[in-house]
Amino acid sequence: MPKNKKTKKAKKVKKSKLLKKTKIKPVLKSVEKKASIPGQEEKPEIKKIKKQPTEKRAYNLKDFVVYPKHGVGKITAIEKANIGEIDIQFYKILVEKEKLTLTVPINQQSKLRPISSINQINKCVSILKSKPKIKRTMWSRRAQEYDQKINSGKIYELAEVVKDLNKNTDIIADQSYSERQLFEKAYERLKSEFEAVLKVSPEDVQKKMDKALGRTKISEDIQ
């Protein structure tokens, strides 16, 4: 027999051996997985939840926090309750501007955020100083956008609403009723956060905001 034929046969034998080696293991594993004892079913293990899962962020008593739909609030109590054999911890938050007390479970505090830093407040002041964006869309659509921004809980979006709706005047005739309502809502929300961060009187905060908005010039001219 020629040498070429012998070498070809030898190569084929080696290949078949290698294939057998590689195929045997996965087949055996799949058989092992499928094999089960007849008449016995695996029962899922039920674990009883005794404590409420908590998020990473932890607030302390008397901390100021922001709840998007209501603005700045102060934690007045951290309480516990047992509901359905589950221990639940929750915050009691007083929103003074709205005369409202919120009950927020600690494991559902994703809506809460801490009050802004000094740097964020300074950026808000620069936003208030910038030129307002005038949109040509219908007021109903713009009003909806402004309302969403106010309730977003994001301080920069709040500052943008105040800036865009500011008319540099206190004369009611210069604004429609709905415009003025949205402006005042955004203004008061922003003002309350300025007060909590800067720890100054409401009068000083108002002066700071009105100066950035250019509203002080109008009041000086009237006087």
C-alpha positions, 0 to 999 in steps of 0.5 A: 500500500502506498505511503500517502494512503496510509497517512490519510487513514491514520489522520482519519482515525485520529480525527474520529478519536478526537471527535469521540472524546469531545462529544462524550462529555456534553452528552453525558452532562445533558443525560445527567440533567434530564435524569430525575427520580420518578414520583419526586418533584422539586419543591421551591423553597419559600423564605419568609420575609421578616424585614423590609429591604432598604435602599442605600441612601439613609436620611436622618431626623431633621434632614431636608429632602425634596419630594418631586410633587410637593417640594422641600420637606423636613424629616420629623420622625423615623417610625416603624410598623408591622404590616402583614408580619413585615417590619416596615420603616418609614419617614414622616416628612413635613412640607411646611409650604403646603401644610402637608405631612408625607409618609414615605416607606424607606424601601420606596424612597427612590422619589426622594432626593437630598437638597442641593449643594451650594454649587447647584444653587449657584448654577441655578442663580446663573440660570435665572440670570440667563435669557428666557427661551421663548417658544412659539408653541400653543400655551396649553402644550407649554403649560403642560411642559412647565408643570412636568418640569416643576414636578420632576424634582430637578432643581435646574428644570425648576430654575428654567421654568422660573426664568422662562415665565419671569416677566421682570414685573409684578404687574398682574396684567402682564401675565395670564392667570395660568402663567402667573400660577405656574410662575408662583408655584415654581418660584416658591418651590425654588425659594424654599430649597434656596432657604434650606441650603443657604440657611438664610431668611426668606426675605434674603432669598427673595432678594437674591432671586429677584436680583438674578431675575432682574425684578429689583430694577422694576421695584426700584423704578416704582418707588 
